[in-house]
């Protein structure tokens, strides 16, 4: 049941990594040579961890809820809802105290039960609009 195992790894990445800020929990979930394909995210596992750390600093109440998830062969596709309150600097933008709720699409490719590639598409326009940075 590799599909179900991959789903469980994906859920741990979201729940423990993003949701709880437990970056150490990610160590066993990613393969050596992991590749990140999301725009403006740094490469490698440490870059992924740094991104989570930055998000959680800007949005300490960050919550990501997996709404739909599908596993086929070596990939997991998920649609999630992310929400939080902007209480710290983010992407060079000062904290506003505003809240946001956006959709996020993630695709992860797995080998031997570990994430080897990730593509993410958060709705940044909706996020920037809700935080007051777009007219």
Protein Blocks (a to p, Z undefined) as FASTA:
>chain_A
ZZlmmmmmmmmmmmmmmmnopaklmmmmpcehiacfbehiaehjklmmmmmmmmmmmmmm
bccddfbdcdehjbccdddddddddfbdeehiacehiacddddddddddeehiafbdcdd
ddfklmmmmnopaZZ
